[in-house]
């Protein structure tokens, strides 16, 4: 299906476009009337693009969050930080928010079948997509690319990308120690140190440990730590100035996560009845070698080789209760043990001087071995399932920017990527798939001043299709001919493509008292991938299906306003309208016209920072999110979310003390939800069962820099 320009679709919210233009151009006029000096302009550099570029001049909707932003929001984990990002949402379904959605697009879980994430995650250039992020300690900045980024990132960035950059080694000695104590028996210890070994070598070592009892009371086991947090992460980096033209970076990551998983309650609160609480564990190791060579006369050459291995153990008490509560003896657990090994090699050439072009290639390989331990309802006994999934990718990409004069520039980019899949499992299913996919972008930019630019952007993203191994396995063992036929029809799901049209304004006032970025977008999804379910007795058969299409359009606004010398206002807001088209569930329900899952209509974050004295500051933040559907297959919804965050900070030389609270009003809000019957006490009446987000947190943090 080819995208078409639906003028009713693009125009029915034309007032939002007017607001976008007026909001940003008000600062543009101010900048033109009183041109800023070169030194006055705020220069935030985006690290994740092909080249380091100024945020205000880079076409596209990108949010950059610094170390100061992380501290301002008392963020210890990525979940805490994402609450302030416009048109960004996450799904838990685990001890942390592992699955991300941007502009309403993204996965919400991974069970039997391997997924190709719509939103990828890079940490220091290493692909952590679908593995989650354990810590924000020693992170220099977080960049959120909204909209297709296929030219730069490929198949894992159909809806966008998160790029985390850690602090680099320094040739001067510097370090930091930090400790946090908080309620729920929580603490965090982190530290980092960097120094030179000699004139050519420098290093940096950072470590972080977080521990908490979690926010669940298990009344059956009389425990308050069945959903505990126990996470350790270590990062080491070496920088070698081999020659005046060659810089080598060696990076190593280690993560050890031993979290509990016990969140769903039959009473739909924070008290569970599980007799066999689950776990959400991960041990991962990653290495990367980066080479930056600038010795050629016509181009710089950047090369990165990286590898990652991750062992995960994810499981839960499937009946959320104890043996004997169900009249038919239903008392089971479900456990997924995965071993993931991956490697990638990227090389790109960046034209020098006025030759603003990029060309390169990318290759990667990934193998995921799964062992599932579960209860087989057909045989009424414990069972195991094994699968082996392999994928190889090869891509060529290029980008060219042309200066058209008078501040106008045209940028075009494209990426062609081929993937080859092999899948085999213990049900005897073996399939091979391959596909050649392409994506790209075309943008027209106008730089009005050094602090103000406008852009028009068109882009295309993509993600791979695959095999529904669980559906095929259930079809083989099904005693129902109708069910077997239906599941066999869902043996494979098709690749998805996403078209995006975007208009944006990025502007700053001459005195930098106001900085604003506005983006208005419309997106067309073809062969939209959706999570679907078939329910039989207590058995839930999950698979990925394709809706005919989807529509997503909306607005994103980010502003920083210096209201007075001592009062700064930070505001992020988003509006999103999404729609499913051409999707009928197994029960015959047509979802056409309904909002897509995890796509709230609005989000906003407002943070006030007051400098009470030269050493004392106070932050008051409010974060809000509209209700959203938990699934594309059912109509269960979350409630609206309104969170209040507080922070009182005192700076004394190199020592910083902070008293803080997240969700200070202790509001309950959902981060994952299901709709079915699972409670024998009410005759298995269907309910919305939710995993609740973080309750009121109160803590104190002390940091020392040296």
C-alpha positions in Angstrom: 0.0 0.0 0.0 1.5 3.4 -1.0 1.0 6.4 1.2 -1.1 9.2 0.0 -1.6 12.8 1.0 -5.0 12.8 2.8 -5.7 16.5 3.1 -8.6 16.0 5.5 -6.3 14.0 7.7 -3.5 16.5 7.6 -5.8 19.5 7.9 -8.3 18.6 10.6 -6.0 19.8 13.3 -4.7 22.9 11.4 -5.0 25.0 14.5 -2.1 23.0 16.0 0.0 24.0 13.1 -0.8 27.6 13.7 0.1 27.3 17.4 3.4 25.6 16.5 4.4 28.4 14.1 3.4 31.2 16.5 5.1 29.6 19.5 8.4 29.2 17.8 8.4 32.2 15.5 7.8 34.5 18.4 11.4 33.8 19.5 12.6 34.0 15.9 11.4 37.6 15.6 13.2 38.5 18.8 16.4 36.9 17.6 16.3 38.8 14.3 15.6 42.1 15.9 18.6 41.8 18.3 21.1 39.3 16.8 22.9 37.2 19.3 26.7 37.0 19.5 28.3 33.7 18.6 29.1 33.1 22.3 25.6 33.7 23.5 23.9 31.0 21.4 23.1 27.7 23.3 25.0 25.0 21.5 23.7 21.5 22.4 25.5 18.9 20.3 23.7 15.8 19.1 26.1 12.8 19.4 24.1 10.1 17.7 23.8 11.4 14.2 26.4 10.7 11.5 28.2 13.9 12.6 28.1 15.9 15.8 25.6 18.7 15.0 23.9 21.5 16.8 20.5 20.5 18.0 19.0 23.8 16.8 20.1 23.2 13.2 19.5 19.5 12.8 16.3 18.7 11.0 14.1 16.4 13.0 12.4 16.1 16.4 15.1 15.3 18.8 15.1 15.7 22.6 18.5 15.9 24.3 18.6 15.3 28.1 21.8 16.2 29.9 23.3 15.2 33.3 21.6 18.3 34.7 18.2 17.1 33.4 18.8 13.7 34.9 19.5 15.3 38.3 16.6 17.8 38.0 14.2 14.9 37.7 15.8 12.7 40.4 16.1 10.0 37.7 17.9 6.9 38.8 16.7 4.7 35.9 15.5 5.4 32.4 11.9 4.9 33.4 12.2 8.0 35.6 13.6 10.1 32.8 11.2 9.1 30.1 8.2 10.5 32.0 9.3 14.1 30.9 9.7 13.2 27.2 7.0 14.4 24.9 5.3 11.6 22.8 7.4 8.9 24.5 5.9 6.1 26.5 7.0 2.7 27.9 5.6 -0.6 28.8 6.8 -2.6 31.8 5.6 -6.2 32.0 8.9 -6.8 33.8 10.7 -5.2 36.7 11.6 -2.2 34.5 10.2 -0.5 31.5 12.0 -2.5 28.9 9.8 -1.8 25.9 9.5 1.7 24.5 6.9 3.6 22.3 7.6 6.8 20.4 4.6 8.6 18.8 2.4 5.6 19.8 4.6 3.0 18.0 6.5 0.3 19.7 6.3 -3.2 21.2 5.0 -3.9 24.7 6.4 -7.4 25.5 8.5 -10.3 24.3 7.5 -13.9 25.2 8.1 -16.9 22.8 8.7 -15.2 19.5 11.7 -12.9 19.0 10.8 -9.3 18.1 12.3 -6.6 15.9 11.9 -3.5 18.1 10.4 -0.4 16.6 12.4 1.7 19.0 16.0 0.8 19.4 18.4 1.6 22.2 22.2 2.3 21.8 24.5 2.7 24.7 27.9 4.0 23.6 27.1 2.7 20.1 26.3 -0.8 21.4 22.8 -2.2 20.6 20.8 -2.9 23.7 17.4 -2.9 22.0 14.8 -4.9 23.9 17.2 -5.5 26.8 16.4 -2.3 28.7 18.7 0.1 30.5 19.8 -0.6 34.1 21.4 2.7 35.2 21.9 6.4 34.2 25.0 6.7 36.3 27.8 8.5 34.5 25.7 9.1 31.4 26.7 12.3 29.6 23.4 12.7 27.7 20.4 10.9 26.5 19.1 11.6 23.0 15.6 10.7 21.8 15.2 10.6 18.1 11.4 10.8 17.3 10.2 9.5 13.9 11.9 7.1 11.4 15.7 7.1 11.5 16.4 4.3 9.0 19.2 6.2 7.2 21.2 6.4 10.4 20.0 3.4 12.5 18.3 0.9 10.2 15.5 -1.6 11.1 15.6 -1.0 14.8 14.6 2.7 14.4 11.3 2.6 12.5 9.6 4.8 15.1 12.7 6.3 16.6 15.8 5.7 18.6 17.3 6.3 22.1 21.0 7.0 22.1 22.9 7.1 25.4 26.4 8.5 25.6 28.6 7.9 28.6 31.3 10.3 29.8 34.5 9.8 27.9 37.9 9.3 29.4 39.7 12.5 30.4 43.4 13.3 30.3 43.0 15.3 33.6 42.1 13.6 36.9 38.4 13.8 37.8 35.9 11.7 39.7 32.6 11.6 41.4 31.1 9.6 44.2 27.3 9.5 44.9 25.1 7.8 47.4 21.3 7.7 47.8 19.0 6.5 50.5 15.3 6.2 49.9 12.1 4.6 51.3 11.3 0.9 50.6 14.8 0.0 51.9 16.4 1.5 48.8 19.9 2.7 48.3 22.2 3.5 45.4 26.0 3.7 45.3 27.9 5.0 42.3 31.2 6.3 41.4 33.4 7.2 38.4 37.1 8.2 38.0 39.1 9.3 35.0 42.7 10.2 34.4 45.6 9.9 32.0 48.0 7.0 32.0 50.5 9.0 29.9 50.2 11.5 27.0 48.6 9.0 24.7 46.4 6.9 27.0 43.5 7.9 29.3 40.9 5.8 31.1 37.6 6.0 32.8 35.9 3.6 35.2 32.4 3.9 36.4 30.3 1.6 38.6 26.7 1.7 40.0 24.7 -0.5 42.3 21.0 -0.1 43.1 19.0 -2.0 45.6 15.4 -1.9 46.8 12.7 -4.1 48.4 10.3 -3.0 45.7 6.8 -1.8 46.1 4.8 -5.0 46.6 3.5 -6.8 49.7 3.1 -10.5 49.2 0.5 -11.5 51.8 0.7 -15.2 51.1 4.4 -15.4 51.7 4.4 -12.5 54.2 7.2 -10.8 52.3 7.7 -7.2 51.0 10.7 -8.0 48.7 9.3 -10.3 46.1 9.5 -7.5 43.5 13.0 -6.3 44.6 15.6 -4.4 42.7 19.2 -5.7 42.7 21.3 -4.2 39.9 25.0 -3.7 39.3 26.6 -2.1 36.3 30.2 -1.4 35.5 31.7 0.5 32.6 35.4 0.8 31.6 36.8 2.9 28.8 40.3 3.5 27.3 41.2 6.2 24.9 44.4 5.9 22.9 45.8 8.8 20.8 47.7 6.6 18.5 48.8 9.4 16.1 47.7 12.9 15.4 45.2 11.5 13.0 44.0 8.3 14.7 42.1 8.0 18.0 41.1 4.6 19.3 38.4 4.0 22.0 38.0 0.6 23.9 34.7 0.3 25.8 33.5 -2.5 28.1 30.2 -2.9 29.8 29.1 -5.4 32.5 25.6 -5.7 34.0 24.3 -8.0 36.6 20.6 -7.7 37.3 18.9 -9.9 39.8 15.4 -8.4 40.2 12.3 -10.1 41.4 9.0 -10.0 39.4 5.8 -10.2 41.3 3.4 -7.4 40.3 0.0 -8.6 39.2 -2.6 -8.8 42.0 -5.9 -10.6 41.9 -7.1 -7.8 44.2 -5.8 -5.2 41.7 -3.6 -3.4 44.1 0.0 -3.7 45.4 -0.7 -6.8 47.5 -0.1 -10.1 45.7 -0.9 -13.8 46.6 1.8 -15.5 44.6 3.3 -18.6 46.1 6.1 -18.8 43.5 7.2 -15.2 42.7 9.0 -14.7 39.4 12.3 -13.2 38.5 13.7 -10.7 36.0 17.4 -11.4 35.7 20.1 -10.4 33.2 23.8 -10.9 33.0 25.3 -9.1 30.0 28.8 -8.3 28.8 29.7 -6.0 25.9 32.8 -4.8 24.2 33.3 -2.1 21.5 36.3 -0.8 19.6 36.0 2.6 17.9 38.5 4.1 15.5 38.4 7.7 14.3 40.9 8.3 11.5 41.3 11.8 10.0 44.4 11.3 7.9 42.7 11.2 4.5 42.5 14.5 2.5 39.0 13.8 1.3 37.2 12.2 4.2 37.3 11.1 7.9 36.8 7.4 8.5 34.9 6.2 11.5 34.8 2.4 12.3 33.1 0.6 15.2 33.2 -3.1 16.0 31.1 -4.3 18.9 29.8 -7.5 20.5 27.3 -8.3 23.2 26.2 -11.4 25.0 23.2 -11.4 27.4 21.7 -14.2 29.5 18.2 -13.4 30.7 15.8 -15.2 33.0 12.3 -13.9 33.0 9.5 -15.7 34.7 6.3 -15.2 36.8 3.7 -17.0 38.8 1.1 -17.5 36.0 -1.9 -17.9 38.2 -0.8 -15.0 40.5 -1.9 -17.0 43.5 -1.2 -20.2 45.5 -1.9 -23.9 45.0 -5.5 -24.8 46.0 -7.2 -21.5 45.3 -8.4 -22.7 41.8 -11.0 -25.5 41.9 -9.3 -27.3 38.9 -5.9 -27.3 40.5 -4.6 -24.5 38.2 -1.2 -23.5 39.7 1.6 -22.8 37.2 4.6 -20.7 36.5 6.0 -19.5 33.1 9.7 -19.0 32.6 11.8 -17.8 29.6 15.5 -18.3 29.6 17.3 -16.6 26.7 20.9 -16.4 25.6 21.5 -13.6 23.1 24.8 -13.2 21.2 25.3 -10.4 18.7 28.0 -8.5 16.9 28.0 -5.5 14.6 30.5 -3.7 12.4 30.0 -0.3 11.0 32.2 1.9 8.9 31.4 5.3 7.5 33.2 7.9 5.5 32.5 11.6 6.2 33.4 14.1 3.6 35.8 16.9 4.6 35.6 20.7 4.3 32.6 21.7 2.2 31.8 18.2 1.1 29.0 17.5 3.5 28.3 13.8 2.6 28.4 10.5 4.4 28.7 7.0 2.9 29.2 3.6 4.7 28.2 0.1 5.3 26.9 -1.9 8.3 26.9 -5.7 9.0 25.5 -7.5 12.1 24.6 -10.9 13.3 22.4 -12.1 16.2 21.5 -15.5 17.6 18.9 -16.0 20.3 18.4 -19.3 22.0 15.2 -19.7 24.1 14.2 -22.3 26.7 10.7 -21.9 27.9 9.5 -23.9 31.0 5.7 -23.9 31.3 2.6 -25.9 31.9 1.2 -27.7 28.9 -2.6 -27.6 29.3 -3.2 -30.1 26.5 -1.1 -32.8 28.2 -1.7 -31.5 31.7 1.9 -31.6 32.7 5.1 -29.5 32.9 6.8 -29.0 29.6 9.7 -27.3 27.9 10.0 -25.5 24.6 13.2 -24.7 22.7 13.9 -22.4 19.8 16.9 -21.0 18.0 16.6 -17.8 16.0 19.4 -16.4 13.9 19.5 -13.1 11.9 22.1 -11.5 9.7 21.9 -8.0 8.4 23.9 -6.2 5.7 23.3 -2.5 4.9 24.6 0.2 2.7 23.8 3.9 3.5 24.6 7.4 2.3 23.6 11.0 3.0 24.3 14.2 1.1 23.7 17.8 2.1 23.7 20.6 -0.4 24.0 24.4 0.5 21.4 26.1 -1.7 22.3 29.6 -0.5 20.6 32.3 1.5 20.4 29.9 4.5 18.7 27.1 2.6 20.0 23.5 2.5 18.8 20.2 1.2 19.6 16.9 2.8 18.9 13.5 1.3 19.7 10.1 2.7 18.9 6.5 2.0 19.7 3.0 3.4 19.2 -0.4 1.8 19.3 -3.3 4.2 19.0 -7.1 3.7 18.3 -9.5 6.5 18.3 -13.3 6.5 16.5 -15.2 9.3 16.7 -18.8 10.3 14.2 -20.2 12.9 13.9 -23.7 14.3 12.1 -25.0 17.4 11.4 -28.1 19.4 7.9 -28.4 17.7 9.7 -29.3 14.5 9.0 -25.9 12.9 11.9 -24.7 10.7 11.7 -21.6 8.5 14.0 -19.3 6.6 13.0 -15.7 5.7 14.9 -13.0 3.9 13.9 -9.5 2.8 15.5 -6.4 1.2 14.2 -3.3 2.9 14.9 0.4 2.3 14.4 3.6 4.1 15.5 7.2 3.8 14.8 10.9 4.3 14.6 14.2 2.4 14.7 17.5 4.3 14.7 21.1 3.3 16.1 23.5 6.0 16.2 27.3 6.3 18.6 28.8 8.8 17.3 32.3 9.6 19.8 33.1 12.3 22.5 31.3 14.2 19.8 30.4 16.7 16.8 29.8 14.5 15.9 27.3 11.8 12.9 25.8 10.1 12.7 22.5 8.3 10.4 20.2 6.2 11.2 16.5 6.5 10.0 13.4 4.7 11.3 10.0 5.9 10.6 6.3 5.6 11.3 3.6 8.2 11.0 -0.1 8.2 11.1 -3.2 10.4 11.4 -6.9 9.6 8.7 -9.5 9.5 9.1 -13.0 11.0 7.6 -16.3 12.1 5.0 -16.9 14.8 6.5 -20.0 16.3 4.1 -20.3 19.2 1.0 -20.0 17.0 2.3 -22.7 14.7 3.2 -25.0 17.7 -0.3 -24.5 19.2 -1.9 -25.2 15.8 -0.1 -28.6 15.6 -1.3 -29.7 19.1 -4.8 -28.2 18.9 -7.8 -30.5 19.1 -9.9 -27.8 17.3 -9.8 -27.8 13.6 -11.1 -24.2 13.5 -8.4 -23.0 15.9 -5.7 -24.9 14.0 -6.8 -23.3 10.7 -6.8 -19.9 12.3 -3.4 -20.2 13.9 -1.9 -21.7 10.7 -3.1 -18.6 8.9 -1.0 -16.5 11.3 2.2 -18.5 10.7 4.1 -15.5 9.5 3.8 -11.7 9.8 4.8 -9.2 7.2 7.4 -6.4 7.4 6.1 -3.0 8.3 6.9 0.3 6.7 6.3 3.8 8.1 6.1 7.1 6.2 6.6 10.4 8.0 6.0 14.0 7.0 7.2 16.6 9.4 7.4 20.4 9.8 9.6 21.9 12.5 10.7 25.2 14.0 13.7 25.6 16.3 14.3 29.1 17.7 16.1 31.0 20.5 15.7 34.6 21.6 18.8 36.7 21.2 19.5 36.8 24.9 18.8 33.0 25.2 16.0 33.7 27.7 13.7 31.6 25.5 14.6 28.4 23.7 11.9 26.6 21.8 11.5 23.6 19.5 8.2 22.7 17.8 7.5 19.7 15.5 4.2 18.8 13.7 4.1 15.4 12.1 1.9 13.0 10.2 2.7 9.3 9.8 1.3 6.4 7.7 1.9 2.8 8.8 1.6 0.1 6.1 1.2 -3.6 7.3 1.1 -2.3 10.8 2.4 -5.0 13.2 0.1 -5.6 16.2 0.2 -8.0 19.2 -2.7 -10.4 19.1 -4.0 -13.1 21.5 -6.2 -16.2 21.4 -7.6 -17.3 24.7 -8.5 -20.9 25.4 -9.4 -21.9 28.9 -6.4 -20.7 31.0 -4.1 -20.8 27.9 -3.1 -17.6 26.2 -1.6 -17.9 22.7 0.2 -14.8 21.6 1.5 -13.9 18.2 2.2 -10.9 16.0 -0.4 -10.0 13.4 -0.6 -7.3 10.7 -3.3 -4.7 10.5 -3.8 -3.2 7.1 -2.5 0.2 8.1 -2.3 2.8 10.9 -2.3 6.6 11.2 -0.4 8.7 13.7 -0.2 12.5 13.7 0.5 15.0 16.4 2.6 17.8 17.8 5.7 18.1 20.1 6.8 21.3 21.9 9.9 21.8 24.0 10.7 25.1 25.7 13.1 26.6 28.2 12.1 30.0 29.5 14.2 32.2 31.9 11.4 34.0 33.6 13.6 35.9 36.1 17.2 35.7 37.1 16.3 33.1 39.7 13.4 31.3 38.0 13.7 28.9 35.0 10.7 27.1 33.4 11.2 23.9 31.5 8.2 22.6 29.5 7.6 19.7 27.2 4.2 18.9 25.7 2.8 16.6 23.1 -0.5 15.8 21.4 -1.0 12.6 19.5 -3.9 11.2 17.5 -3.5 7.6 16.4 -5.8 5.1 14.6 -5.9 1.4 13.7 -7.2 0.5 10.2 -8.1 -2.9 8.9 -7.6 -5.1 12.0 -10.1 -7.8 13.1 -9.5 -9.9 16.2 -9.9 -13.6 16.5 -13.3 -13.0 18.0 -14.4 -11.0 15.0 -14.1 -7.5 16.6 -13.1 -4.9 14.1 -10.7 -2.4 15.7 -10.7 0.0 12.8 -10.9 3.6 14.0 -9.7 2.9 17.5 -6.6 4.5 19.1 -3.4 2.4 18.9 -2.1 0.8 22.1 0.2 2.8 24.5 -0.5 6.0 22.5 -1.8 8.6 25.0 -3.6 11.6 23.4 -1.5 14.1 25.4 1.6 14.3 27.6 3.2 17.2 29.3 6.0 17.9 31.7 6.5 21.2 33.4 9.5 21.8 35.7 10.1 25.0 37.7 13.6 25.6 39.0 14.1 28.4 41.5 17.6 29.6 42.7 16.8 30.5 46.3 20.3 31.6 47.1 23.6 31.1 45.3 23.9 27.7 46.8 20.3 26.6 47.3 17.8 25.6 44.6 14.3 24.1 44.6 12.6 22.2 41.8 8.8 21.6 41.4 7.8 19.4 38.5 4.5 18.1 37.2 4.2 15.3 34.7 0.9 14.2 33.1 -0.2 11.6 30.6 -3.7 10.9 29.1 -5.3 7.5 29.5 -4.3 5.0 26.8 -5.3 1.5 25.6 -3.1 -1.3 26.9 -3.5 -3.5 23.9 -4.6 -3.5 20.2 -6.6 -6.7 20.9 -8.8 -5.5 23.8 -10.2 -2.2 25.0 -8.9 -2.0 28.5 -7.4 1.4 29.3 -5.2 3.0 31.9 -6.2 6.0 34.0 -4.9 9.5 33.5 -1.6 10.1 35.2 -0.6 13.2 37.1 2.7 13.1 39.0 4.4 15.7 41.2 8.1 15.7 41.8 10.1 17.8 44.3 13.8 18.5 44.8 15.6 20.7 47.2 19.3 20.9 46.4 22.3 22.5 48.3 25.7 23.0 46.7 28.7 23.5 48.9 31.9 23.6 46.9 32.3 20.1 45.4 29.6 18.6 47.7 26.0 18.5 46.6 23.1 17.4 48.9 19.6 16.8 47.6 16.3 16.0 49.3 13.8 14.7 46.7 10.5 13.1 46.1 9.1 11.4 43.0 5.3 11.0 42.7 5.0 13.1 45.9 1.2 12.8 46.0 1.4 9.0 45.8 -0.8 8.5 42.8 -1.5 5.0 41.4 -1.0 4.7 37.7 -0.6 1.7 35.3 2.4 0.9 33.1 1.1 -2.5 31.7 -2.3 -4.0 31.6 -4.3 -7.1 30.6 -8.0 -7.8 30.5 -9.3 -11.3 31.3 -10.6 -13.4 34.1 -8.1 -15.0 36.5 -9.8 -14.9 40.0 -11.7 -18.0 41.1 -13.2 -16.0 44.0 -15.5 -14.1 41.6 -16.1 -16.9 39.1 -13.3 -15.7 36.7 -15.1 -12.4 36.0 -12.9 -10.4 33.5 -11.1 -7.4 34.9 -8.4 -5.0 34.0 -5.3 -6.2 35.8 -2.5 -3.6 35.9 1.1 -3.4 36.8 1.3 -0.2 38.8 4.1 2.3 38.4 6.3 3.7 41.1 4.5 5.0 44.2 5.7 7.9 46.3 9.5 7.9 46.6 11.4 10.0 49.2 15.1 10.0 49.2 18.3 11.9 49.9 21.3 12.0 47.6 24.8 13.1 48.3 27.4 13.7 45.5 31.0 14.7 45.7 33.1 15.7 42.7 36.8 15.8 42.8 
